[in-house]
Amino acid sequence: MAYAVGNNGRIRTNISAENAYNSLDISNKDISLRQLRLSTGKRINNAADDVSGYITSRSLQARNQSLKSAANIVSDGLNLTNIIMDSLDNVDTLVCNIKESTATASSGSLGTDEKVALAKAAYRMVQQVQTIVDSAVFGGAQLLGGEYNADMLIGFDVKNTCLTIGIDMRKNNTDFNIESNNFDLNSMSTDCFAGVTGLKLTEMDNVSATDLGIFSKDKISLTLTSLADALNNVNKVASCIGGVNNRLESQNSLLDSQIINYNAAISRLEDADVAQEQLALIKSQFLQSASLTSLTQANQNPSQYLQLIQG
């Protein structure tokens, strides 16, 4: 706190000048502070600016970074489930076409050549199923080739944050009404398709005029039933993945909202109020100008007293 000092008719000390200089120094520091805040846009540029606010701000930033990482993982999960659902949708369409060809071949009005032609056409669709299985890849792993398992850290804490996305088509799964059957879409390498043991779709290529195989009169009914079961199982897997996708979408929306809220909280703590800082800057600039004027006048006082001792 500055005090005005009277009776200062002295030449060795100049208290008035020192007071003016001190005020000038304070104004200069405040101007520097306001200019720093305006140039950086931040009210807190270091821990000294606001000790408690600095701690809170850094804590919120760390939490926000974790949320952003979780959001990226959720996005990866959404990409993964979208690939699976799209692939299974294509498989569903192809299996429907295969089943339609098989149902047409079951007609007694068709000759052997027509049935063979339908089987060969169905086999081309079987090959496309295999192409879909081979191309459904994410992160270097095949999603529909038999086994896939991935843990998604969809939160930022240690509780209730890990979502396991698993497509294990080789183990028993009561959810799909498969008791002892294997669940494998890889039709080209096994004798099992979509949870139906004994349904080897590559047999479509073995249908000939001399041996109708799975299109023969005594087997085609079982083939149709197996295809219907396989189609149902494929749809059940797609439905399960759809549920996971819905949860990921919900989590993605939640994380986006939380990130925005944390950004707002950090902004309220750290960001400078430009209008307020500008007003304070102008005030300090006026004080700086007044201090310079006062310092100039105070520095002239000793010279006036020197006249008393001139002789």
URJO-V700495 format. One record per pair of residues at least 24 apart in sequence whose ideal C-beta (glycine too) atoms are under 6 Angstrom apart, sorted by the first residue. I is the first residue (numbers start at 1). GAP is how many residues later the second one is. Records with the same first field share a line. If there is no record, write none. Layout:
I: GAP, GAP
This chain:
9: 296
11: 291, 294
14: 288
16: 282
17: 278, 281, 282
20: 271, 274, 275, 278
21: 274
23: 268
24: 267
27: 257, 260, 261, 264
30: 254
31: 253
34: 243, 246, 247
37: 235, 240
38: 239
41: 231
42: 228, 230
43: 229
44: 226
53: 216
57: 209, 212, 213
60: 202, 205, 206
64: 198
66: 90
67: 89, 188, 191, 192
70: 84, 85, 86, 185
71: 184
73: 79, 80
74: 80, 174, 177, 178
77: 75, 171
78: 170
80: 58
81: 160, 163, 164
83: 53, 55
84: 59, 157
85: 153, 156
87: 45, 49, 57
88: 146, 150
90: 42
91: 38, 41, 143
92: 142
94: 31, 34, 35
95: 136
97: 28
98: 24, 27
99: 128
102: 121, 122
105: 110
106: 114
112: 97
115: 100
116: 91, 93
119: 85, 88, 96
122: 82
123: 81, 82
126: 61, 75, 78
129: 58
130: 57, 58
133: 52, 53
144: 41
145: 41
146: 24, 38, 40
154: 97
165: 79
176: 57, 60
193: 37
194: 36, 39, 40
195: 38
196: 30, 33, 34
199: 27
